[in-house]
Amino acid sequence: TASTATGYTFTNWTKNGSVVSEEATYTFTITEVEAGAYVANFTLNTQTLTIHYQYEDGTAVGDDTVKQVNIGSTYNVVSPEIDCYVADKLNVSGTMGVEEVRDTVTYTSLATTGIDERVVCDSLKWMDGVTYYESPNDPTYTLTNASGCDSVVTLHLTIHTSPAEPTLL
């Protein structure tokens, strides 16, 4: 009888390379001449490793990584780099057990936002190059932050009109 070790499945018995039985229990008589001619063959079991990559809002970054990993073997998968995003797990690693492994890597944006709150008299020439004479409807301007990513600034502007100068009569 061929006994399997953890992580393996019995495949067959062979004699001089030819399959003689696919049953784990097989009876045969060995003569001195045939010693070593019978071989119990085993297959190493695998399990599925699936890594899902997503943005903070849950939308998929791209295709999942799906690999077959031998049970008992270690795995280490490096998370792909995405410009202006950082992964919560730089790699996914472990030892494959008898159950499939599913893991998720979430990417957080390195982009920044800000508000430029202004109260002025008459007008303001802002960073976008526009001179505002009336309070606009929250214009935005995009800069590059220290990480090399977008930094979106929103202008909240209140413009007060200066009182007219008195006229002498």
Disulfide bonds with the S-S distance in Angstrom:
Cys84-Cys149 2.28
